[in-house]
Amino acid sequence: MMFSVTMTAAEQQNLLLPAPADLIWGTIAFVIVALVIGKLAWPTFMDVLDERKTKIEDGLNAAALAKEEVAGEREALTEEVNEAHRQAAQIRNQAKANAEDAAEAAKKNAAAEAERITSNAQRQMEADTVAAKRALQSDVGSLAVELAGKIVGAQSLDPEISQSVIDRFLDELEAQNAQLAKAEAKEN
């Protein structure tokens, strides 16, 4: 029987609404807990949230500043690399120009030295040729006088006569050489 009374009492009570006494005591307990939490725990909780929010904002600001610094440094580094490339190109061009100038100067110096050596050799050859002609003329003159002395039979001729004979013989010899040189020049 008891079972049937409890069922009936439960059937009379609405399942969605609690009993009025439970509702009042539950509400009072909730308000007390809410007031205690609101007075004691809520400000600490809000301070912790504000502190976290501040730290997060500071971290984001620091990250943004670091990102800007990195971007600035990257641009500066890129500019330095570009400047280094420009300077390297200038150095290569200058070195190339210096090498060309040095080669040109070496060519000019070599040409001047070759010209000087050639000129000295030409002068030396001319001097040697003149000296050889003089020596040859002197030898030929002496031989001519000696031959003339043997032919005439007189060993001592007058020195003036000897000199005139030598000069005439040499003039004739030079004339023959000049004719031979002209003939060779026409053949070539």
C-alpha positions in Angstrom: 0.0 0.0 0.0 2.6 2.3 0.6 3.8 1.8 -2.8 0.5 3.0 -4.2 0.6 6.2 -2.0 4.0 7.2 -3.2 2.9 6.7 -6.7 -0.1 8.8 -6.3 1.8 11.6 -4.6 4.4 11.4 -7.4 1.7 11.3 -10.0 0.2 14.5 -8.5 3.6 16.3 -8.5 4.9 17.7 -11.9 8.1 16.1 -13.0 9.5 19.2 -14.6 9.0 21.5 -11.6 10.7 20.7 -8.3 8.9 21.0 -5.0 8.4 24.6 -3.8 10.6 24.0 -0.7 13.4 22.6 -2.9 13.1 25.4 -5.3 13.4 28.1 -2.6 16.3 26.4 -0.8 18.1 25.7 -4.1 17.6 29.3 -5.2 18.9 30.7 -1.9 22.0 28.4 -2.0 22.7 29.4 -5.6 22.5 33.1 -4.7 24.8 32.6 -1.7 27.3 30.6 -3.8 27.0 33.2 -6.6 27.6 36.1 -4.2 30.6 34.4 -2.6 32.1 33.5 -6.0 31.3 37.0 -7.3 33.0 38.7 -4.3 36.0 36.4 -3.8 36.8 34.3 -6.9 35.4 36.4 -9.7 37.8 39.4 -9.3 40.8 37.0 -9.2 39.5 35.1 -12.2 39.1 38.4 -14.1 42.6 39.6 -13.0 44.1 36.4 -14.4 42.1 36.8 -17.6 43.2 40.4 -17.9 46.8 39.4 -17.2 46.7 36.7 -19.9 45.1 39.1 -22.3 47.8 41.6 -21.7 50.6 39.0 -22.1 49.0 37.7 -25.3 48.7 41.3 -26.7 52.3 42.1 -25.6 53.4 38.9 -27.3 51.5 39.7 -30.5 52.9 43.2 -30.5 56.4 41.9 -29.9 56.0 39.4 -32.7 54.7 42.1 -35.0 57.7 44.3 -34.1 60.1 41.4 -34.6 58.5 40.6 -38.0 58.9 44.2 -39.0 62.5 44.2 -37.9 63.2 41.0 -39.7 61.6 42.4 -42.9 63.7 45.6 -42.5 66.9 43.6 -41.9 66.0 41.4 -44.9 65.6 44.4 -47.1 68.8 45.9 -45.8 70.6 42.6 -46.4 69.1 42.4 -49.9 70.3 45.9 -50.6 73.8 45.0 -49.3 73.9 41.9 -51.5 72.9 44.0 -54.5 75.5 46.6 -53.7 78.1 43.9 -53.3 77.1 42.6 -56.8 77.4 46.1 -58.2 80.8 46.6 -56.6 82.0 43.3 -57.9 80.9 44.1 -61.4 82.6 47.5 -61.1 85.8 45.8 -59.9 85.6 43.3 -62.7 85.1 46.0 -65.3 88.0 48.1 -63.8 90.3 45.1 -63.7 89.4 44.3 -67.3 90.1 47.9 -68.3 93.4 47.9 -66.3 94.4 44.6 -68.0 93.6 46.1 -71.4 95.6 49.3 -70.5 98.5 47.2 -69.3 98.4 45.1 -72.4 98.3 48.2 -74.6 101.1 49.8 -72.7 103.2 46.6 -72.9 102.5 46.5 -76.7 103.6 50.2 -77.0 106.7 49.6 -74.9 107.6 46.4 -76.8 107.1 48.3 -80.1 109.2 51.2 -78.9 111.9 48.8 -77.6 111.8 46.9 -80.9 112.1 50.2 -82.8 115.0 51.3 -80.6 116.8 47.9 -81.1 116.2 48.0 -84.8 117.4 51.5 -85.1 120.5 50.7 -83.0 121.1 47.7 -85.1 120.7 49.7 -88.3 123.1 52.4 -87.1 125.6 49.7 -86.0 125.3 48.0 -89.4 125.8 51.3 -91.2 128.8 52.1 -89.0 130.2 48.6 -89.6 129.6 48.9 -93.3 131.4 52.3 -93.4 134.2 50.9 -91.3 134.4 47.8 -93.5 134.5 50.0 -96.7 137.2 52.1 -95.3 139.3 49.1 -94.3 138.6 47.5 -97.7 139.5 50.7 -99.5 142.7 51.0 -97.5 143.6 47.4 -98.2 142.7 47.6 -101.8 144.7 50.9 -102.1 147.7 49.3 -100.5 147.4 46.3 -102.8 147.0 48.6 -105.8 150.1 50.5 -104.9 152.0 47.4 -104.3 150.8 45.9 -107.7 151.5 49.1 -109.5 155.0 49.2 -107.9 155.6 45.6 -109.2 154.3 46.4 -112.6 156.3 49.6 -113.0 159.2 48.1 -111.3 159.7 50.9 -109.0 159.3 50.2 -105.4 158.9 53.7 -104.2 156.6 55.9 -105.9 155.8 59.5 -105.0 153.2 59.4 -102.1 151.1 62.0 -103.9 151.0 60.0 -107.0 150.3 56.8 -105.0 147.4 58.5 -103.3 146.0 59.8 -106.6 146.2 56.3 -108.1 144.5 54.9 -105.1 141.7 57.5 -105.2 141.1 57.0 -108.9 141.0 53.2 -108.5 138.5 53.5 -105.6 136.3 55.9 -107.6 136.2 53.4 -110.4 135.5 50.6 -108.0 132.6 52.6 -106.4 131.1 53.4 -109.8 131.2 49.7 -110.7 129.5 48.8 -107.4 126.8 51.5 -108.0 126.1 50.1 -111.4 125.8 46.6 -110.0 123.4 47.7 -107.3 121.2 49.5 -109.8 121.1 46.4 -112.0 120.2 44.2 -109.0 117.4 46.7 -108.0 115.9 46.5 -111.5 115.9 42.7 -111.4 114.1 42.6 -108.1 
